[in-house]
Structures are given as C-alpha cells and as structure tokens.
Amino acid sequence: MDLSVLLAFVVAALVISLVPGPDMLFIVANGIAKGRRAGVVAALGMSTGLAVHTVAAALGLGTLLQAAPAVLDAVRIAGAAFLVYLAVTTLRSSKQALANTDPEPVPDRSLRRTYVLAVLTNLANPKVILFFLAFFPQFLHPEASWPMGVQFLVLGAVFIAVGLSVDGSVGLTAGALAALLLRRPSIRRWLDRVSAAIFGALAVRLVADRGA
C-alpha cells in the first residue's frame, strides 16, 4: 500500500474521529457518570465494535445489509433499546452515586458491563459498516500488491487506532472533569442526569435515523 495514500487516510480518519458523534457522546456519558477508567473502557468497547464492522465489511456483509432494510431497522431498534436501558439505570443510580463523591473506584464487574454495552451500542448502529463501504474504497488500489481484502482490513485497523487515541483521550478528559466537579457532592445528581440525557438522545437519534 502506497505510503502517501496511507498518510492521507490517517489524516482523514483523524478529522472524522475528532467530529463529535454518537460513539464519542456515549464515551463522554460514561466518563462523566463513572470516571476516567469507565471512559477509557467505553472507548475500547467502541473500538471492538468497529473491528467487527471492519471484518464484516471486508467479508461483504455490508452489501447484504443494504439489501435488507428490515434487518437494518431491527438492529437500530435493538440499539435504541440498549440506550434507553442505560438512561433509565443511570437515573436510578443517581441517588446512590450522590453518596459517593469519588467516581474513580468502579468495580471490575461494572467496567466489564460498560465494555460490553459499548460494543453492543456500536454494533447496533448498522450505518457504521455502510460508512466503511462508502469511505474506504477511495483509498483502495486494485493494482497494488496487497489483495483488496487485506487493504480493507489494514485501513480498518488504522481507522480504529486513530479513533481509539481520540476517544480514549475524550474518555479520560470527561472522567477528569467529572472528578473535579464532584468535589461538590451536590453536582453528582446533575451529572448523572446529563449522562442519562445523552443516552436517551442517542436512542432517539438511532430510531429516527432511517435515511440512507
């Protein structure tokens, strides 16, 4: 793969990753609600979901999804249900969290749950795989020595690495800001409500986003 093409792809991936989107908002919400570790774990979960999307796109499953609108709708509704669940549980836990002014000590089980939900939330957005199918081909070269499938997987790995560096930094920052704000315990409930509102807004967006 030509180095200049790869560098151009890195720049494009960085610009895309810096634009706030559903994944970044999900990471911010977890960082605010549970601290730095949870924000980073959410970023790792999102990257895992992107890896699955990359492999699926390389295998041609994106074409199948495009031909089956009902499947897209079912996946989108399932994703919205996950986000609504997160919004409700975040609101319910706000009173308990109010008594704990330190957001950092998140149990391992909670971190595992955050990771799994981040993966599922990413996978529940079928437009990711369709975006890959639209974005990656302009950087693929049939005449290159690498097979097209390998080139696609390499671009996917680069995209994930760039996105993880950005999202991980966002998760750390959100958690750090929350820790500073939580020096005033009364702010905790407000932060939980912000997180719940983000989850709810993402659910509405996922259901409403039926365009191509």
Salt bridges, closest charged atoms under 4 A:
ASP73 OD1 - ARG76 NH2 2.58
ASP73 OD2 - ARG210 NH2 3.39
GLU104 OE2 - ARG36 NE 3.85
ASP108 OD1 - ARG37 NH2 3.66
GLU143 OE2 - HIS141 ND1 3.37
ASP192 OD1 - ARG188 NH2 3.42
ASP209 OD1 - LYS127 NZ 3.01
